[in-house]
Amino acid sequence: MLKSERLKNILQIVNTQKFVTVDELAQALKVSDMTIRRDLNELHKANKILRVHGGAQQLTDQSRIEKSYQQKREIHIKEKIEVAKRACNLIHENDSIYVGPGTTLELMVANLKVKHLRIVTNSLPVFEAAKNNLNDYDLIMVGGSYRRISGAFLGALANSELETMSFSVGFVGVNGVKDASMTTANLEEGQTEEVGLDRSQIKFVVADYTKLDHSDFHEFYDLRKVDGLITNHGIEPELEKHYSQFTTIYK
């Protein structure tokens, strides 16, 4: 079977079934898993499918619309909890941490077990999750222009506040990581996260596997400048090898 015909068949199967695994495609088309992964990556880059862990799903108009933080709380919950708990292990007593907006970061601060921390955030949902943690943390909410869809405060006021602070560790989320590009949906939100990372001695990006090999509107940071990418332990070997070129993988 010619490659062009195989790609056409894969696209038809994905659009018919909505979601399909690598194994299912390999069996249907009688080719290797490696060949299917390469084909899926090519179709993903051409913006014809959405590449996800273990397979692919149909790309719809809804896939291109930024979801609110309330909507994001309902998807990939198991994967986010795994990443959040892994991130918790990188925080130590008496650290002063910056935490950007993101549902995985909400889960991270909710699951923190260390007793003494200073937490600075520009995310109202993260602040609420930290406030509800049983430990009595020193919490600082950074003000600014409120972006309702993400629950984040941003802009010149938020940036100027963050620029006066220093952090032991900084954590940010992303809408996508493509090669060395860390991306988000909003330019101003990305700029505020950039300031938070720049003011942190140690820098981490948290991203479950669905964010890898995917990009959004605004590139706000270079993966090579962070100390680690915290993701799921089941990350595909190809992706792990690829992103290990840019930073340390924590899984």
Order of alpha helices (4+ residues) and beta strands (2+ residues): alpha-beta-alpha-alpha-beta-beta-alpha-alpha-beta-alpha-beta-alpha-beta-beta-beta-alpha-beta-beta-beta-alpha-beta-beta-beta-alpha-beta
